[in-house]
């Protein structure tokens, strides 16, 4: 009686091993691994566009884009920040004064401004800086675009 269960166990073990060995070679072909897409948020590539101090954070509900291609000849910058909830309120006027000082130091030229926005120009690019509010927090948005071509 003891021989039959042992034989049965041996047959089951050998059958399982044979199944595993033959099954390993039949895995379906897999697609080659694709590299991840390049990061599209690299604000360190824009030293001429200073962001507000650490009291601001990226707006979690807004898409952020900061990418520079072709050695910097193609640049796109669309970033929205908001005042951290734990930091005391700041007026748009104070924030825009900070932006104005820092952009002038980096040789941007102010084209126009009002109480909530500033339009800047440098080289062949335009930068629009807009302030607003989310709940009770001040927000700021930077949009860098190529300057329009002059009319012929």
Secondary structure, DSSP 4 states (H G I P E B T S, - for coil): -HHHHHHHHHHHHHHHHHHHHHHHTTPPP-PPPPPPPPPSB-GGG-TTSPPP-TTEEE-TTS--EEEEEGGGTEEEEEEEEEE-TTSPP--HHHHHHHHHHHHHHTT-EEEEE-SSEEEEEETTEEEEEEEEEETTEEEEEEEEEEPPPPP-
